[in-house]
Amino acid sequence: MEAKRYQDLSRFGGTARGRAAWRAQLWWLFERLFVLPTPQYMFDWRRFALILFGAKIGKRVLIRPGVRVTYPWNLTIGDYVWIGDNATLYSVAEISIGSHSVISQEAYLCAGTHNHADVSFPFVSAPISIAGECWIGARAFIGPGVEVGHAAVIGAGSIVMKNVDAETIVAGNPAKLVGKRAAEIPAGVPS
């Protein structure tokens, strides 16, 4: 009796890049040699390199050392965003990050996966949208197709596979609601 096949990778059709294969290879080589090993203070250079390869990046964005971006042409970042050391933006589909958001160190934004129910294991991608004023904690994982609402907080190490409402705090695996975010206005600042 022949065993049932769940996965046959000889049938796999590859992934979508959104650009020619040579361009992706050129970016990966350029990133490896001239972006990843740069010292901490070279924020301007890392922004310039991503823009050179098609990313749309707002003003005063701080991209820390070791940040990996799969396809810069699928990346949009608003103003005053911080992206922490060794974060990964697996941008096989559009990843957008709203202004004043923080993506903490070693966070993983993953816009692609595979369909495990199909024996050919086809690649599936869906955009990720992080609204403005969000905080994605260290080592958090955000899956394909997830939308994180305005001012939401994702706890460190959380796994997020569903949309997150605005002004909420979620944590855990899978991420669950643990609270609401409250704005604190410093004394002397008009509201």
Secondary structure, 3 states (H helix, E strand, C coil): CCCCCCCCHHHCCCCCCCCCHHHHHHHHHHHHHHHCCCCCCCHHHHHHHHHHCCCEECCCCEECCCCEECCHHHEEECCCCEECCCCEEECCCCEEECCCCEECCCCEEECEEECCCCCCCCEEECCEEECCCCEECCCCEECCCCEECCCCEECCCCEECCCECCCEEEECCCCEEEEECCCCCCCCCCC
